[in-house]
Structures are given as C-alpha cells and as structure tokens.
Amino acid sequence: MSHDISNGANVRKPLPEKRSRREFLQTASLLPAALYLDGCASSGGQKENVNNRGDTAGSMIDYAHEPLDKVRIGIIGMGRRGLPMMRLLLAIDGVEVVAISDPFAPALDNARKLLTEHGAAMPAFYGDGDYAYRELLARDDIDAVYIATPWRWHAPMAVETMDSGKHALVEVPAALTIDECWQLVDASERTQRQCMMMENVCYGREELMALNMVREGVLGELLHGEAAYIHELRWQMKDMDEGTGSWRTGWHARRDANLYPTHGLGPIAQYMNINRGDRFDYLSSMSSPALGRQLYAQREFPADHQRNQETYICGDMNTSLIKTARGRTIMVQHDTTTPRPYTRHNLIQGTNGVYGQYPDRFALESLGDFHAWQHDMSTLQERYDHDLWKRTEEAANELGGHGGMDFVMLWRTIFCLRNGLPLDQNVYDAAAWSVVIPLSEASNADRGNSMDFPDFTRGAWQDAAPFNIRDAVSNA
Amino acid sequence: MSHDISNGANVRKPLPEKRSRREFLQTASLLPAALYLDGCASSGGQKENVNNRGDTAGSMIDYAHEPLDKVRIGIIGMGRRGLPMMRLLLAIDGVEVVAISDPFAPALDNARKLLTEHGAAMPAFYGDGDYAYRELLARDDIDAVYIATPWRWHAPMAVETMDSGKHALVEVPAALTIDECWQLVDASERTQRQCMMMENVCYGREELMALNMVREGVLGELLHGEAAYIHELRWQMKDMDEGTGSWRTGWHARRDANLYPTHGLGPIAQYMNINRGDRFDYLSSMSSPALGRQLYAQREFPADHQRNQETYICGDMNTSLIKTARGRTIMVQHDTTTPRPYTRHNLIQGTNGVYGQYPDRFALESLGDFHAWQHDMSTLQERYDHDLWKRTEEAANELGGHGGMDFVMLWRTIFCLRNGLPLDQNVYDAAAWSVVIPLSEASNADRGNSMDFPDFTRGAWQDAAPFNIRDAVSNA
C-alpha cells in the first residue's frame, strides 16, 4: 500500500511529477558548476573555510520522520554495490523497490535478471545518460533513495535527493570536500530530510559488540581509538571501462589524502559519541611516498598503457591523527596499495583495557592479567553481542554481504524509517566522517600542521544524547 | 695493560688527576643552572629555537677513535640498569671496569657483591653525594663512561664526560630538551668524543634481522614505520624512595609528551638511514586524556598519600607522526599507563611488503599471497639473521639482559672501540631520537601543529653513507 510521505509532519517542496532535462539542469545550477565540469572536486591542499556558513532551519541531530508503513526505495547505481544491496533490500519486509537508475545498460540488465529470479515486482528503470537519475528523483512515490555511484556523485546526488523531498541513503564517503559536506548539512536542514551515509561497518558483529562493551563501561573511560582502511586494491587498476577501479584509480592521481576513512572511523566515532557529547576538533596527517601504483602499472601493463601515463600522487600509506573536543585521540590510516593483509584496526582503548581486531583481541584489567592478548571471542560474544546482531544474525548469515553487516544495516535502517526513529547516522556524521578526506589532504600538504574540523552540528553536539542503537528489537 | 687514550689522534683537554667539589661546581656552571635547580627540564610546551646554533668543529657523523687495546670503563649509576650492565661488561674480553659511582650506598654494596662473585678486580668507588661522579670523571685512566642514571642526569653527565676527554655511553633518552640535544652535539664535536645513546633495542635479534632484510631489499623501497613504547608501568609508582618509579613517576606530572620514544624509534630510524641519507623533518603529536595514573593512585594508595597529591598531566596514550626529508612516515606511540600488553610495534613497510612484531608477523609480495600474515619466523631467521646476532647469540642467550640485546649492544660497542670503528649510534642519532620528547610536547600543546626537527648533523646527513652494522665479525 502506498504511503504518502507528504502527510508527514515535515513539509517538503512539491515537485512536478515529471520534469524536463532542462529543469534538472536548473536544479543542478544551485550546485557549484565545477562539480559537474571537473569530474573531481578537490581542495587542492588549501585550507578551506571551515566556519559555520548556513542558517539553521532546525537541527537534524535527533530528527525522526513520521513512521512509514512501507518504505518505497529508489536506487541510483546498479554496479558492484547497488546490485547486491538491492538483493538484500528485497529480503526485508516492508520494502518496495520502486525505481532504479544506471546509465550503463548491462547494469540494468543485471538488475532485471535478479528481480526476475526473486519474482519481485519490476520497478521503473531509468538509464538514459548520467542524469537519468533525475527522472527517478522526480517521482512522488519514493520515500528514500539509495545512492551507490562513484564517489564524485555522492554529495550532489544526495543534495538533489533531499531537495526532491526524499531521504538520502548515500554510500561512503558522503562527500569529498568541505564545501560538499556543508551542502549536505544545509540540504538536510533545509528540507528536513535524512541524509544517512550508509557506513555498513558500523553494523559488523564485532563493531556492534564493541559498542555494547563501551556503553556498558567494560573499557572504562575511553582514551584512544585506531581505525584504518588497509586493503590492497591495486588489482582494481585493471578495471578500465567499468568497475570500481575505472573511476577509483583516478583519485590516486589527483589527491594525496586519506581517501577512504569512514569504514574504520565510523565505529570509533560511535563508541566515542562523536556529534553526541563530543566532536572531532582537529586533525594532522602525513602521507608516505606514492610508489606502489607506479610500480604495479610498470609490472602489469605495457609501457604505453593509460595506467602508465598517470602520475600517482596519493601516498601509499596515509596516517592521520584526530583529537576530539573531550581530548580523546584517534589514529586513522589509509593504504590500498601496499601488499599487506587487510585491516580496519577497530581498536578502542579505555582506562580499563583495550579491544581490537585484525586479529580479534582484547585485554581487560577486570579479567586479571592484561599483559597478554586474549583471543577467544566466544566469552565476549556470549556476554556482549548486540541485540541488533542477535535479532538479525540468522538472516545476515544466510544473506551475506560483507559478513552480514550490509543486511544488518539495511534491516536496521528500514526498521527506523518504519518506526519513526532517528537513523543511526545523521547528516552531521556523514559530514564529520567524510571531511577527513579534505582535511587530511590539506594537513599533509601543509607539513602536517593541524586542520580544524568544522562543527557541522552548529553547536548541537554539546547537548545531544549519547549514541546508542536503541529499540532494535521492540516494536518490530 | 693500561692504554693511554691521550695518545690518540684526537687531543683531549688535560684534566687534573683530582679536583675539589668546588672545581666540579665550576665545571657545572657551564651548563644552564636550571638543570640542577629544577630537577626537571621542560620546554613547557613552547616552541624552542631549532636553528643550528653552534660552530662545526668537525662532524662526528663517521667519527672513529683510534683503536683501543683495552676499553677502560667507568660506570655512573649502579641501580636497576647499571648493575646488570656491569655484569655483562665483566663478561666481555678487553673490558676493564675501572671506577663506579652512585650516591646510594646500597647500590655500591650490590656492585661489590657482584664483583666479588665474579672474582673481578675491585674498581674505585665514588659515592659521596650526587656529584661524586665528577671524581670518577677526573681520572685519566678511563676511556668511556657508561651513564645509567635517572633521565634528568643523562645529558649533563654526558657533556661532562666528553669534556673530561672520555666517550659517553649514555642510557636512553640521551636528552630531554632541544637545548640539551644541542649541548650533546656541541660537546661531541668540540671534544671529538663519542656520545652514543645506548639504545639496546637496536640490537634485538628481530631488529637486527629486520635491518638485514631492509638492506637486502626484501621489503622494497621503504614507505612507513611504526614504533611504540607501550608498557604498563603504573606499578612503578610504588617505588617511593628508590627505584625507577621514584623519579620516573614525576615526569607524568610534569610533561604531556611522548616521554620515552627511543626504544621503538631507534630501529626504525636505522632501517630508514636517518642521519645517513635521510633525516627526521617534522613531527605532529596528540595525547589522549591523562586518567590512568590518577585512577591507579586512588585505587592503590591512601587518600593522603603523596601519589594522590600529584596531578598527572601526561596523556595516557601519545601518538606522534614523523615525516622524513625523503617523505617517509613514522608513527610513534607512548603509553605506560593503560592496562594492555607490551609492544614496540617495530613495523616496517615497503613497496614489497611489511614486517612487524607483537606478534611477529610478515607479509611479502615475493612470497606470493600477502593477504594473510605469516607468523613462522624460522624461515626468515634462517635466511636473514644478522651476522652480529649469530656471532653473539650463544653468549647473549646465556647471559640474558632483555632477551640478549643488552649483551649484543655492549659486545658490539666494545668491538667498535677496540677496532677503531665508528659506533653504530652517534651523537646525531642520540639527539634526533631523543628530541621527539620536547617536539611532541610542543606539538601536543599547539593543537597538533607540526614542529620542525633541528638538523643536528648541520647538513652532513645528505652525504653520509647508509647505515649498516658492518665488520661485526671480522677483526674480532
């Protein structure tokens, strides 16, 4: 049954049922032209203006929309992320995939095939060029749009999504520049629509368990966290015309930054109540030399190959330090180039002990000897597995998706939307976690001098309630 | 047989055979009075002058003294470090312990007992007050002085040692302020005497093996290193009148810094040829809140106990980032407070892979699959164990001392002195590794803005040969 979200307490701008390409371009003109012309937004190592720039129309910090009986979803991007996410969404009660968009015809074919296999109702398809997604946005029967496109499209599409009266569920990172971060915040406040960055790692079993441990005081007062995206992805350079590497590789030739911080940082930020009693204050960053991609290209491609024409400037290993307003520290690393095992670190340290991953380990003073790491997770899991995980474990294990975290995230997000709860990640989180990219770039280019985080919450972080994933089981 | 070092190529200042206390105080007046009055030198979070300040009398970068038939040693400090080091020195051919000094009578008693057990010749003893060591320095039959005293005495004693014409073998850290670092450099160049900081960790089996691997190109071009001194030492707070904690605890109430960086950093610096083709360029640093020592004091001591009267300001976890002139990065952590297992990290990463410790692990592209850590060290050891380790392994294992590294360090240092070789760690290393303390303090106090390293080598790093431990076996 269709549910008209315009009946909700929060009025949205009315939109014509269909608009011409010309009208879409007019909407786009509200955004800086460079976003669409350049292909890659970059702060170029310059310190951008970090001041609070907009008027506050009403903080989104604890915002919850009216409950939705059914969540009508549009999906933009049917590639390596969008397609598997649609598969999971089809498995969740109360979800209707209404429309999908992708300019790459085989991607839509893949979607048709998957939908047919699942016996699902066929949504509307929009595939006529890069801006076909605007036809999806012009519909009035969509509540939320999942955006799974290349990075440079995330922020502009999320802004347009909110301006069309829909919630934006946007892949990581949500934004690439400080300006884009503010655009998201301004749009969310202006439209009173959610902008949730879909940071799936926050829904991993271990991350949820660690959140539980932190909230139950097992680690004592928090002191320090460590996050990373260390994931060798040189092989993606072989994606030339399609696939992640076809667009991701270019960033390594354009920006020397901590390019992909949110997977590691999101959970640490939640443990530390960032934007909810604490906030990121400043950041220093240093990159190692950029050598690995050049060496890989020389080894894997002919001398005249496009991959051998690029100059890769993104330091193979970036290490950034964040200080929070309450004085805590976070180390965030990025390395998708060096041959070494995967890790997100996920280390959280307090006055009573430490929990970390890769490998799973912990040391707690309360357990007696803390001089050797403990590796048996079963005791912790038995005691601290999160209710949300226990509730969704069976389906998560069955359906897969990064060890279940994708399913748990989607299930939980749909649950919140259907129950009128605030989403776990608001627009301020999207901005604060993503802005590490331009801030690290600027600090690294300025001899590691620190860069201030904008206070995207405009002060609201000080009085916000601590973060938790509440009501995960009740009212289902 | 006595060996007169004044016959060497490098002329030293003649010293009277014995001098009065008054004369010693005159010598001391060359040093800043505050060193002796304050008890604790501190840069107070201020940016100190980092410019090259002295005239260059002749770089010590590749300095080697005339070979010594026998190395006549004086030892200042017979506490928890000096005594075991004397035991090891007694086991090395060509060493004569000529004199020892400590103002704490039971320490000298322990020394007498040990010497008697070993049937060793009884050295001269100097124990009359804090400045008794000057009587030791006044002797003309000593080649080198081992300084194993509380931190604040290291630099002043090393300077006086060199000014008395003797080589200074000084415990870590060699200095506590930028000014002290320069005093060491100036004194070493002025007197043409060695100032070796006795960084024992550089002589660990794994560190020597990693050095070998790096020099043989196993890791490819170096990119990044990680170092730490994470060692829970709250229990030392129970040392009240003697023992390390009796003076070390005070630093946690006086400086918010990376207090003890050299154990982790020394080996990484050697892998990276710091001061020999590369150098530390700048540093950013952030400390977590300082909570653990206060909590420990509340738990372990009565409310009116001295440990509950102090305000501990040194952040429980300090994380510092260093950038080198060649663009490499190093992360250095310090935490002696949080309940967690020991680690020095000792992680070194290059374009071909990574080696690290705690636990021992490596991943190398040349071995095929690098997506999982390898933990079997035997293959690496068979192939890359250092000649120095193989030469000294048996005695090191028998005599002990931090897993053998203490013995290897002493054996190697004596070997170099007897063979007229440069010591492995010169005064520039002592200064560059130790200056992390004041630089991290200043950066941490300045919102993580970066602090420039002084170029203690005055430019000589650029043309210096790469670091290696050469000739360890030949000419013994």
Interface residues (C-beta under 8 A of the other chain):
Chain A: G220 E221 L223 H224 E232 D281 Y282 L283 S284 S285 M286 S287 S288 P289 L291 G292 L295 G315 D316 M317 T319 L321 I322 K323 R326 G327 R328 T329 M331 T338 P339 R340 P341 Y342 Q349 G350 T351 N352 G353 V354 A363 L364 E365 F370 H371 A372 W373 R447 G448 N449 S450
Chain B: G220 E221 L223 H224 E232 D281 Y282 L283 S284 S285 M286 S287 S288 P289 L291 G292 L295 G315 D316 M317 T319 L321 I322 K323 R326 G327 R328 T329 M331 T338 P339 R340 P341 Y342 Q349 G350 T351 N352 G353 V354 A363 L364 E365 F370 H371 A372 W373 R447 G448 N449 S450
